[in-house]
Every structure is written in C-alpha cells, then in structure tokens.
Amino acid sequence: MLRGFPRRSVVHVSLLLGARLLLGGLGFVPISCLSLALIGVVPLYVSAPLLVLPATMLALALGLALPGLGRQALGGLVAGMGATLVYDLLRLIFVLTGIWSDFIPQIGAMLHASPALPWGYLWRYLYDGGAMGMTFALLPWRDLISGLLYGLAICACLFATLLLAPLSLFPLNLSTIIGALLGHLIYGSTLAWLLQTQSVRLHAWSGKDSTHDRLIHS
C-alpha cells in the first residue's frame, strides 16, 4: 500500500489507469487493420468484423462503465473527426488540381462495401481520424507540440505502410509526400487545438473538477 493512500484508492486508480491504456490502444485497432490489409496480411473485409467491430463494442462498454473516461474519449473522437475534415480541405485542393487522386473510396472497396465512396469516408472519419483522435485525447500530453509530433508519427507509419504495401492507396512521390506531411501536421495541430478548446469550455462550465475528474484527466 502507498503511504497515505487506502488500499481501495490504490486499486481504483490502477483500474482507471488500466482502462485508460486499454481504451487508448483500442483507438489504433482500425488503422492497424487497414495497414495489415494494405500490406497483404489480412483483408480488411475480414479484420473489420473480427477485430474492429469487437474493439468498437469494448470501447463503448468502457466508456459507459467509466463515464468520465468515456466523455474524454468521446471528445477526442469528435475532435479527431473535426481535424480530419480540416485535413481534407487541403487534400481536396490536391485532388481538384489533379496532383493527388481521391484514394478514400479504395477503403470502401477493401471492405467489400457498396457503394464504396460513402463507406470509405465513414471509415476515414470514424475509424482513422476519429479513433486516433480518441487515443490522443487519452494521452497525458495534449499541447500543440504534442499534436504536431502525433501527426508526424502517424504520417511516418503511413509512409512505412505504403513502402511495404503491394496494395498502395497512392504512389509516394514528391507531391504526395508533401501533401501527406502537410495534411498530418494540420490534423495534429487542429486536434490539439480542438481538445484544448473543449477543456477550456468544460472548466468554464463546471467551475472546477472534482477529485474523480482530476484522476481521469491527469
């Protein structure tokens, strides 16, 4: 037992930390399945129902069982989707000028979903940008610099996947590399800004956090 802390409190904090780590890890299940599909290990139409759907159900269960943690995760999910929208405003310019093709419908096709375009974009917003936004929201570092580094780390993983993937979403050339780097920097910075904005509004609304909320948001 830690000095000054009852055993029950230590167990409670440990459970919260474990749930936080698990929920954060679940946010990377969808993008990991997409990467494995692109590399040719497991098709996305197989891993989606076998891995992504159960991970979604588990994340929902954790969020409902631990409402404070669930609100934080939901805030990250929404912020991640918003950051993806801002990223896509840049990507749209590349698509309309013919520099970069719209590769998102390919994700819908990999799901064996029809029509491919809306299913591909649903995956992009909910399971790519949204889920990774949820993971970022559960990290202890959520400032602007952390957001930029987070975006760069995701972009590095994307490049590594495309280099290994026989089923590449798009070719790597100077234009697409610059576009992806800029897009992920926009995603990470927007994600951090949206989460900071959420935090300010939450504190303004609630006045001050309870002891339980401080444990959740630390």
N, C-alpha and C positions, 0 to 999 in steps of 0.2 A: 504494500500500500504506500502511495506517495504521502509524505508528511503533510498534514493539514488538509488532506482530501479523504473523505469517506470512501470505502471500497466501492459503494454503489455509484458514486460520482465518477470514479476512475473507469468503471465498466461502461457507464453511459457515454463518456467522452470517447472511449475506444470504439464503441459501436458506431457512434456518429462518424468518426474518422474512417472506419472501415466502409460504411455506407457511402461516404463521400468519394473514397477512392474507387469503389465499385461502380458508382454512377458515372464518375468521370471516365473510367475505362470503357463503359458501355457506349459512350459517345463516339468512340473510334471503331466500333464494330462495323458500321456500314461502309466507311471509307476503306477499311481493311479488306472487306469482302469485294469491293469494287476493284481494288488493286490486285487481289488474287485472281479475279476474273480476267482482268486485262493481261496479266502475266500468263494466264492459261492454266492455272492450278485448279480452281473450282468455278464453274459457270455461275454467273450472278443469279440466274433463274433458279439455281439450286440453293445457293447460300442465303438468298433473301428470305425464303420461308423457313429454312432450317436454323439460321443464325440471327439474321437481322430482326425478324418478327419476334422471336423469343426475347431478344435483348430489349426490344421496344416494350414488351409486356413487363419485363423485370424492372425497367426504368420507371414505368408508370406506377408499378406496385411500390417501389421505393419512395417515389415522390408522394404518393398518397399516405404511406405509413409514416413518413417524416415530412410534414407539411412545410417546415422552414427550409429544409434542404430542397424540397420539391419546388417551392417558389423560386429559389435561387436558380435551380436547373431550368425551369420554365423561362425565367428571364434571360438566361443565356441562349436558350433555343430561339426565342423571339429575336434577340439581338443578332444572333448568327444569321437568321433568315434576312433581317434587315441589312446586315453587312454584305450578304450575298447579292442583294438587289443593287446596292451601290456598285459592287464589283461588276455586275452585269451591265450597268450603264456604260462602263468603259469598254467591256467586251463587245457590246452592241456596235460601238464605233468601229472596232476592228472587223466585225462581221459585215457591216454595211459597206465598208470600203474594200472588201474582198481580201483583206490581209489574213483573216482567221475565219475558218468555216465554223458553223454552229455545230459543235460536237455533242451537245446535250441529248438530242434525240437518239444517239447511239446507245445511251444508257438505257432508255426505254426499250430499245431493240434487244439489248443484252438481258433484259428482264423477261423477254418474250411477251411484252405487253403491247397492246394495240388500242388506240394509236400511240406510236412511240413518243411523239413530242411532249404531250402533257405528262405522261408517266416519267419521262426523263427529267423534266423540270421539277416535278414533285419530289423525285429522289434528290435532285440537286439542292433544293431549298430545305427540305426536311432532314434528309439524311447526310448530306455533305455539309453545307454551311450551317444548318441549324444544329445538328448533333455535335459538330466540332465547336460551335459556339457554346453549347451546354458544358462541354468539357472545360473550355477556357474559363467560364464563369465559376467553376468549382476549384480553380487554382488559387493559391494564396497571392499570386502576383497578377494584377489586372490593370496596370497602368498602361500608358501609351507605348512606352518602350517594350513592355512585355507583349503587347498586342502586335507590334511590328515584328518582333522576333518569332512570335507564334505563327504569323502569316508566312514568314520566310521559311520556317521549319516545315510547314505544310507544303509550300511550293517545292522545297528540296525533295520531299518524299514523292511529290508528283513527278518531278524530273527523273528521279531514280526509277519509278514505276514505268514511265514511258520509254526509258532506255532499255528496260528488260522486257517490255511488252510486245508480243507479236501482234496484239490487237490494240494498237495505239489509238487514243481518241483523236490525236492530232500530231502532225510531224513537229519535231523540235528543230526550229531554225531561229535565226536572229529575231525575227518579228514576233514569233510565238513565245520565245523565251522572255523578251522584253514585256510583252503583253501579260504573260503569266506572273512575272515578278511584280509588275505594277499592280495587277489585279489583287494579288495576295497581300501586298502592302496596304492597299486600300481596304481589303477585307479585315486585316488585323487591326488597323488603326480605327476603323469605323466600329468594329466590335468592342474595342476597349472604350471608345467614347460613349457608345450606347449604354454599356454596363455602368460606366461612371455616372451617366445621366440618370439611369434607373436608381442607383444608390442614393444620389442626392435627393431625388423625389421621394424615395422611401423614407429617408431620415426626416425630411421635412414633414411628411405625412404622419409618421409615428412619433415624432418628438425625439425619442431615444430608444435604443434597442434594449430588450430585456436580456437577462443573463443567458437565456437559452439561445436567443438570436445571435449574441456575440459569439457563442460557441459554433453556431452554424456558419457564420460569415467570416470567421477568422481564417 
